[in-house]
Structures are given as C-alpha cells and as structure tokens.
Amino acid sequence: MPKRRTLIAVAGIAASFVGLVGVIIFLLVNKIVSFAMAMLMLVALFGLYIGFGILIAVYRFIGKLE
C-alpha cells in the first residue's frame, strides 16, 4: 500500500493533468483554437507527462542504486 504522501502526489499530478485537459477543451469549444491545434496540444501534454514521469522514475531508480 502506498504511503499517504505518495497518494497525495499522484492525486495532484492527476488533477493538474485533468485541469490542463479541461483548459484545452474549453479553448476548443470556444473556437479559440482549431481542432487540429487542440489535438496537438493534447498529444504534447500527454507526451510531457509521460516523458517527465519516466525521467523521475529513472532518477529515483538511480538514487536507490547508490
């Protein structure tokens, strides 16, 4: 079972992701950005979260090796 601090961190990350997706959808609905641009923003956001997640995981793994 994960510690409480870990659960809070995961909840914060998930909330920020959902919030940013909500902002992108809001921009799309109000015709501020086109559909293609909104999809590009969503893919880029997803890529950033995955990329930084891998980076943090590798950093923590290397820290445990030392």
CORUR-V654229 format. One record per residue. N is the residue number from 0. SS is DSSP state (hx for helix, st for strand, lp for the rest). OMEGA is omega as a letter, one per 20 degrees, with the letter a starting at -180 (none if undefined). BURIAL is 1 if it has 24 or more other ideal C-beta (glycine too) atoms within 12 Angstrom, else 0. Layout:
n = (N & N)
ss = (SS & SS)
omega = (OMEGA & OMEGA)
burial = (BURIAL & BURIAL)
This chain:
n = (0 & 1 & 2 & 3 & 4 & 5 & 6 & 7 & 8 & 9 & 10 & 11 & 12 & 13 & 14 & 15 & 16 & 17 & 18 & 19 & 20 & 21 & 22 & 23 & 24 & 25 & 26 & 27 & 28 & 29 & 30 & 31 & 32 & 33 & 34 & 35 & 36 & 37 & 38 & 39 & 40 & 41 & 42 & 43 & 44 & 45 & 46 & 47 & 48 & 49 & 50 & 51 & 52 & 53 & 54 & 55 & 56 & 57 & 58 & 59 & 60 & 61 & 62 & 63 & 64 & 65)
ss = (lp & lp & lp & hx & hx & hx & hx & hx & hx & hx & hx & hx & hx & hx & hx & hx & hx & hx & hx & hx & hx & hx & hx & hx & hx & hx & hx & hx & hx & lp & lp & lp & lp & lp & hx & hx & hx & hx & hx & hx & hx & hx & hx & hx & hx & hx & hx & hx & hx & hx & hx & hx & hx & hx & hx & hx & hx & hx & hx & hx & hx & hx & hx & hx & hx & lp)
omega = (r & r & a & a & r & r & r & r & r & r & r & r & r & r & r & r & a & r & r & r & r & r & r & r & r & r & r & a & a & r & r & r & r & r & a & r & r & r & r & r & r & r & r & r & r & r & r & a & r & a & r & r & r & r & r & r & r & r & r & r & r & r & r & a & a & none)
burial = (0 & 0 & 0 & 0 & 0 & 0 & 0 & 0 & 0 & 0 & 0 & 0 & 0 & 0 & 0 & 0 & 0 & 0 & 0 & 0 & 0 & 0 & 0 & 1 & 0 & 0 & 0 & 0 & 0 & 0 & 0 & 0 & 0 & 0 & 0 & 0 & 0 & 1 & 0 & 0 & 1 & 1 & 0 & 0 & 1 & 0 & 0 & 0 & 0 & 0 & 0 & 0 & 0 & 0 & 0 & 0 & 0 & 0 & 0 & 0 & 0 & 0 & 0 & 0 & 0 & 0)
